[in-house]
Amino acid sequence: MNVSRRCLAERFEFLVVLASLCVVAVVGCSKPESAVIVCAKVPVPPEADVAVRNVLAGLQRKDLRALWEFLPPSYQADVQELLHDFGQRLDEKSWEPFVTTCRKARLVTQQMTRRLGESGDAANDSDRELVAKLRDVEQFLKVVCDSELSDVARLNNLDAFRFLGGTGNQLVEVVTHGTLGDSDLGTDVFSQFGAVKVELLESIGDSAVLNVDSAVLNVQWPGQEATQHKFVRVEERWIPQTLVAAWPTEFPKVREQCLAWADDLRANPEPWHARLREFDQLLDELAATKSVAETQQVWQSGASRLIVAWFGVAPRDPPKTEEIPVESPLPTKPARVKRPETEVLLPDEPQK
């Protein structure tokens, strides 16, 4: 178990940055003629430990721009290029059904929240929690519907840094707020970034070895001992050596996967639209519910149906036990084995 945790810890620096950038990569782009990196002019600390603390402080404030400022300019340019190429592959025909479904989901959720809240049907804590979650989901959908994600034209002019500081931060605030934040990946993830202890152990030229007690490690692996991570200076940015080593091979893979998905969506949008229609049908069923109990029942059955439609995974049937008919004949005794012609027929019982 400790070995697994250490392996995860060693990959944390690259994954946390790459995963965040992938979220941006699937939602927008910037035009090449306006691909200037829009980034706050923040002084780069001369020491690696101070630079890392600045990033962690930004994440503690739930400011996703800290991740962008963490990257060297050439890495930012790679991401901007991916966003531009991805956005050029989106069109109104393939994207508009997604926007329509999001708007309908917001309207249905809003109506359900008002109806269930006013009916007084939420009699126990579980029912009241459902109504509270519906309010949070409605707020999440409101951010999406009012953002750049709702318009292909706005997506084609989206700037990564501004998106992270605007829509990105709003989505994080909603997800980590209230009932949606009541999980291991909820509110505490960002608040605990402030508890990270960063100590500079050694500095040699343009490199440093840091003793990092990461807040993310604390969240995921309580009681984990401090681990050492090597940081290097790249274009006046202090970043993990693991990220430097992985970027030339891993980022092209992310780019290829994102663009392949966009190409497939534009060339063959019907499978994507069919999945959205399944969700649209569930929204109609939820809109027709009259009570909390009915809403929960419709959601549970509808969610199972969506899993099948979206991922092709059917619920497993319970294993069947093979029943032997009462009047079935008893198994026959296995035939005696005959060895090659040079051998005699084996007797049923050993001869005494």
SVG drawing of the C-alpha trace seen along z (x, -y; Angstrom):
<svg xmlns="http://www.w3.org/2000/svg" viewBox="-47 -42 72 102">
<polyline fill="none" stroke="black" stroke-width="0.4" points="0.0,0.0 2.8,-2.4 4.5,-1.6 1.3,-2.5 1.0,-5.8 4.6,-6.7 4.1,-6.0 1.0,-8.2 2.9,-10.9 5.7,-10.9 3.2,-11.4 1.2,-14.0 3.0,-17.1 2.5,-16.2 -1.0,-14.8 -2.5,-17.8 -1.3,-20.2 -2.1,-18.0 -5.6,-17.1 -6.5,-20.7 -5.3,-21.6 -7.3,-18.8 -10.5,-20.2 -9.7,-23.5 -8.7,-21.6 -12.2,-20.1 -14.1,-23.4 -12.5,-26.0 -9.7,-27.6 -8.0,-30.8 -7.5,-32.1 -3.9,-31.9 -3.7,-35.6 -4.7,-36.4 -2.8,-33.6 -0.8,-35.9 -0.7,-34.5 -2.9,-36.6 -1.3,-36.1 -1.0,-38.2 2.4,-39.8 3.6,-38.1 7.3,-38.2 8.9,-34.8 10.6,-34.0 14.3,-33.2 13.8,-30.2 11.8,-27.1 10.1,-26.8 8.7,-30.3 7.4,-29.7 5.6,-26.5 4.1,-28.3 2.7,-30.9 1.0,-28.3 -0.5,-26.6 -1.7,-29.9 -3.6,-30.5 -5.2,-27.1 -6.2,-27.6 -8.1,-30.7 -9.7,-28.4 -8.1,-30.4 -7.3,-28.1 -5.2,-30.7 -2.4,-29.6 -2.0,-26.5 -1.6,-28.5 0.9,-30.8 2.8,-27.7 3.6,-26.6 6.5,-27.9 5.5,-30.1 6.4,-27.4 4.1,-25.0 1.3,-27.6 1.8,-28.0 1.4,-24.2 -1.9,-24.4 -3.1,-27.5 -2.3,-25.7 -4.3,-22.7 -7.2,-24.9 -7.2,-26.7 -7.0,-23.5 -9.7,-21.9 -12.0,-24.9 -11.6,-24.9 -13.1,-21.4 -16.3,-22.4 -19.3,-23.6 -22.9,-24.7 -24.4,-21.4 -22.4,-19.2 -22.3,-21.4 -25.7,-23.1 -27.6,-19.9 -25.3,-19.9 -26.2,-23.5 -29.9,-22.8 -29.7,-19.9 -27.9,-21.9 -30.5,-24.7 -33.3,-22.2 -31.6,-20.5 -31.3,-23.9 -35.0,-24.7 -36.2,-21.3 -33.9,-21.4 -35.2,-24.8 -38.8,-23.8 -38.3,-20.6 -36.5,-22.6 -39.3,-25.1 -42.0,-22.5 -40.5,-20.1 -39.5,-23.0 -43.0,-24.5 -44.9,-21.3 -43.4,-20.5 -43.0,-16.9 -39.4,-16.8 -40.2,-15.4 -36.8,-13.9 -33.1,-14.8 -32.6,-12.6 -35.4,-14.4 -34.2,-17.8 -30.7,-16.9 -32.0,-16.0 -33.7,-19.4 -30.5,-21.1 -28.5,-19.2 -31.0,-20.1 -30.4,-23.8 -26.7,-23.4 -27.0,-21.5 -29.2,-24.3 -26.6,-26.8 -23.9,-24.7 -26.0,-24.5 -26.6,-28.3 -22.9,-29.0 -22.5,-26.6 -25.4,-28.1 -24.3,-31.7 -20.6,-31.0 -18.5,-30.6 -19.5,-26.9 -22.9,-27.8 -21.8,-29.5 -19.5,-28.0 -18.6,-31.5 -17.5,-32.5 -15.6,-29.2 -13.7,-30.0 -12.4,-33.2 -11.9,-31.8 -8.7,-32.6 -7.5,-30.0 -6.3,-32.3 -9.5,-34.4 -11.6,-31.3 -9.9,-29.8 -10.2,-33.0 -13.9,-33.4 -16.0,-30.4 -13.5,-28.0 -13.4,-29.6 -17.2,-29.9 -17.6,-26.2 -15.1,-25.3 -16.9,-27.5 -20.2,-25.8 -18.8,-22.2 -17.1,-22.8 -20.1,-24.6 -22.8,-23.1 -24.0,-19.6 -21.9,-19.1 -18.8,-19.6 -19.7,-16.9 -17.2,-14.4 -13.6,-13.5 -13.1,-15.7 -15.1,-18.6 -14.4,-21.7 -11.4,-20.5 -9.3,-19.8 -8.7,-23.5 -8.7,-24.6 -6.0,-22.1 -3.5,-23.5 -2.7,-26.1 -1.5,-23.4 1.3,-22.2 4.7,-22.6 7.5,-23.3 11.1,-23.2 14.1,-23.9 16.6,-21.2 19.2,-21.9 19.8,-24.4 22.4,-23.7 22.6,-26.2 19.2,-26.2 17.8,-23.2 16.5,-22.4 15.4,-19.5 12.3,-20.1 10.9,-18.3 7.2,-18.6 4.4,-17.6 1.7,-18.1 -1.9,-19.0 -3.1,-16.7 -1.1,-13.9 -2.6,-14.7 -6.0,-14.5 -5.6,-11.3 -3.1,-9.6 -3.6,-10.8 -0.4,-10.6 1.9,-10.3 5.5,-11.2 7.2,-14.0 8.6,-13.1 11.3,-14.7 10.6,-16.1 13.2,-17.6 12.3,-20.9 14.1,-22.6 14.0,-26.1 12.5,-26.2 12.0,-29.6 12.0,-31.3 9.4,-28.9 10.1,-26.3 8.4,-23.1 8.8,-19.4 11.4,-17.4 8.8,-14.7 6.7,-17.3 9.7,-18.3 10.4,-14.6 6.8,-13.7 5.7,-16.8 7.4,-15.9 5.7,-12.5 2.5,-12.8 1.2,-16.1 1.2,-15.0 -0.9,-12.0 -3.4,-14.3 -3.4,-16.5 -4.0,-13.6 -6.9,-12.2 -8.6,-15.6 -8.4,-16.3 -9.5,-12.8 -12.6,-13.2 -13.4,-16.5 -12.9,-15.2 -15.1,-12.2 -17.8,-14.4 -17.9,-16.7 -17.8,-13.8 -20.3,-11.6 -22.3,-13.5 -25.2,-11.1 -23.9,-8.8 -23.2,-11.9 -26.7,-13.3 -28.3,-9.9 -26.8,-10.0 -28.1,-13.5 -31.6,-12.4 -31.4,-9.7 -30.7,-12.3 -33.4,-14.6 -35.9,-11.7 -34.9,-11.4 -35.4,-15.1 -38.9,-14.8 -39.6,-12.0 -38.1,-14.0 -40.2,-17.0 -43.3,-14.9 -42.6,-13.7 -44.8,-15.1 -42.9,-14.0 -39.4,-13.5 -39.9,-9.7 -41.1,-9.6 -38.1,-11.8 -35.7,-9.5 -37.2,-6.5 -37.2,-8.0 -33.6,-9.2 -32.3,-5.8 -34.0,-3.9 -33.0,-6.6 -29.4,-6.7 -29.1,-3.0 -30.5,-3.5 -28.1,-6.3 -25.1,-4.2 -26.1,-1.6 -26.7,-4.2 -23.6,-6.3 -21.1,-3.6 -22.6,-0.4 -22.4,1.2 -25.4,3.3 -26.2,4.1 -25.1,7.6 -27.8,10.2 -27.5,12.2 -25.7,15.6 -28.1,18.4 -27.9,21.7 -28.3,24.7 -31.2,26.9 -31.3,30.6 -34.8,32.1 -36.0,34.3 -36.6,37.2 -33.4,36.8 -31.3,40.0 -28.2,40.2 -24.9,39.5 -23.5,42.6 -20.3,44.1 -17.4,42.9 -16.3,45.5 -13.2,47.4 -10.1,46.1 -8.3,48.2 -4.6,47.6 -2.8,48.2 -3.2,51.7 -0.2,52.9 -2.0,52.4 -4.8,54.5 -8.2,53.0 -8.0,51.4 -10.2,53.0 -12.8,51.1 -11.3,52.0 -7.7,52.8 -7.3,56.6 -6.2,57.8"/>
</svg>
